[in-house]
Amino acid sequence: MITIGFADLLAGLYAGKIKDHGRLELQSYFSHFMDRAQYPSDGLDVLYEGLRHKIAHLGHPLVVFDTATKPKVFTGPRRRYGWTVYASERSSPIELVHYSAPKLATKHTPPWDVSYDSRIKVSVSSLSKDLIASVFKHDGYYSRLESDPAALSAFMKCMEEFYPR
């Protein structure tokens, strides 16, 4: 929860909006400061809508996230995502796996089995390491704040909202 919340905070700071920012601002932050090969748009969409959004509003993600519930975001084929979160580092921080036939989520489910046809696998360790690097690497967010007056202005706008005078 903290790692996804930190990603969301960085996205809001970069956008200059602490409130009313979302998936698009997360996409923007990642496209500027993270390795896009490691963080493809579809993976970020599932991470944001299926995990971050549900954690923030429900306290936990749904057992299965159905992309049909977000038709404006997911325009491709309907997917039903189960999820796995790893504490260890993995070669792919976010991995989407699509199965040829639906599977049943039978562990830790409601009183009935729930089917899914895809899975998002998230390495919290890799994601958190990459987020920290995105701030402090030579061309990262901190560097941008030092060199770009617009980025600094957006950051300061957020700080003034956090700490009103």
C-alpha positions in Angstrom: 0.0 0.0 0.0 2.8 2.4 0.9 4.7 1.8 -2.4 1.6 2.3 -4.6 0.7 5.4 -2.5 4.3 6.8 -2.9 4.0 6.3 -6.7 0.6 8.2 -6.6 2.1 11.0 -4.5 5.0 11.5 -6.9 2.6 11.6 -9.8 0.5 14.2 -8.1 3.6 16.3 -7.2 4.8 16.2 -10.7 1.4 17.2 -12.1 1.0 19.9 -9.5 -2.2 18.4 -8.2 -2.5 16.7 -4.8 -6.2 16.3 -5.3 -8.0 15.3 -8.5 -5.0 13.5 -10.1 -5.2 9.9 -11.2 -4.1 7.3 -13.7 -3.1 9.7 -16.4 -0.8 11.6 -14.1 0.7 8.3 -13.0 1.3 7.5 -16.6 3.0 10.8 -17.2 5.3 10.5 -14.2 6.3 7.0 -15.2 6.8 8.0 -18.9 9.2 10.8 -17.8 11.2 9.1 -15.0 10.8 5.3 -15.2 11.9 2.7 -17.8 8.9 2.3 -20.1 10.0 -1.2 -21.0 9.6 -2.2 -17.4 6.3 -0.2 -16.9 4.1 -0.5 -20.0 0.9 1.5 -20.1 -1.4 -1.5 -19.8 0.4 -2.7 -16.8 0.2 0.7 -15.1 -3.5 0.9 -15.9 -4.2 -2.5 -14.2 -1.9 -1.5 -11.3 -3.8 1.8 -10.8 -7.3 0.7 -11.4 -7.1 -2.8 -10.0 -4.8 -2.4 -7.1 -4.2 1.3 -6.2 -7.7 2.4 -6.6 -9.2 -0.5 -4.7 -6.7 -0.2 -1.9 -7.3 3.5 -1.5 -11.1 3.2 -1.5 -11.8 -0.3 -0.1 -8.6 -1.0 1.9 -7.8 -4.1 -0.2 -7.9 -5.1 -3.9 -10.8 -7.2 -5.2 -10.0 -10.9 -5.5 -10.5 -10.4 -9.3 -10.5 -7.1 -11.1 -12.8 -7.0 -14.1 -11.7 -4.5 -16.8 -15.4 -4.3 -18.0 -16.0 -2.1 -14.9 -13.7 0.6 -16.5 -14.7 0.7 -20.2 -13.3 4.2 -20.7 -9.8 2.9 -19.6 -9.8 -0.6 -21.0 -10.9 -0.6 -24.6 -9.5 -3.9 -25.6 -10.9 -7.4 -24.8 -12.5 -7.8 -21.4 -10.0 -9.2 -18.9 -10.5 -10.5 -15.4 -7.3 -10.1 -13.4 -6.2 -12.0 -10.4 -3.1 -10.7 -8.7 0.1 -11.7 -7.0 2.3 -9.4 -5.0 5.9 -10.4 -4.4 8.0 -8.9 -1.6 11.2 -10.0 -3.4 12.9 -8.3 -6.4 11.9 -9.7 -9.8 13.2 -9.0 -13.3 9.8 -7.4 -14.2 8.3 -5.1 -11.6 4.9 -5.4 -13.2 4.0 -8.4 -15.3 0.7 -9.1 -17.0 0.0 -12.8 -17.8 -2.9 -13.8 -20.0 -4.2 -17.4 -19.9 -5.7 -19.3 -22.8 -8.5 -20.7 -20.5 -10.0 -19.2 -17.4 -8.8 -20.3 -14.0 -10.5 -20.3 -10.6 -9.4 -18.3 -7.6 -10.0 -20.9 -4.9 -7.8 -19.6 -2.1 -8.9 -16.6 0.0 -12.1 -16.0 -2.0 -15.6 -15.3 -1.0 -17.8 -18.3 -0.3 -17.8 -19.1 -4.0 -15.0 -19.6 -6.6 -14.2 -16.6 -8.8 -12.8 -17.0 -12.3 -10.0 -15.0 -13.9 -8.3 -15.1 -17.3 -5.3 -12.9 -16.5 -3.0 -12.1 -13.6 -1.0 -9.0 -12.6 2.3 -9.8 -10.8 3.8 -6.9 -8.9 7.2 -6.9 -7.3 6.9 -4.4 -4.4 10.7 -4.5 -3.9 11.5 -3.7 -7.5 8.8 -1.1 -7.8 9.9 0.7 -4.6 13.6 0.6 -5.7 12.7 2.0 -9.1 10.6 4.8 -7.6 13.4 5.9 -5.3 15.8 5.8 -8.3 13.3 7.9 -10.3 13.7 10.7 -7.8 17.4 10.6 -7.3 19.0 9.4 -10.6 20.9 12.1 -12.6 17.9 12.8 -14.9 15.3 12.1 -12.2 12.5 14.1 -10.6 14.9 15.9 -8.2 17.1 17.0 -11.1 13.9 18.2 -12.9 12.9 20.3 -9.9 16.4 21.9 -9.9 16.4 22.7 -13.6 12.8 23.3 -14.7 10.9 26.3 -13.2 7.5 24.8 -14.3 8.2 21.5 -12.4 9.3 23.5 -9.3 6.2 25.6 -9.5 4.0 22.5 -9.7 5.8 21.0 -6.7 5.5 24.3 -4.7 1.8 24.5 -5.4 1.4 21.0 -3.8 3.6 22.0 -0.9 1.5 25.1 -0.2 -1.6 22.8 -0.2 0.1 20.4 2.2 1.5 23.2 4.4 -0.8 26.2 4.1 0.6 29.5 5.4 
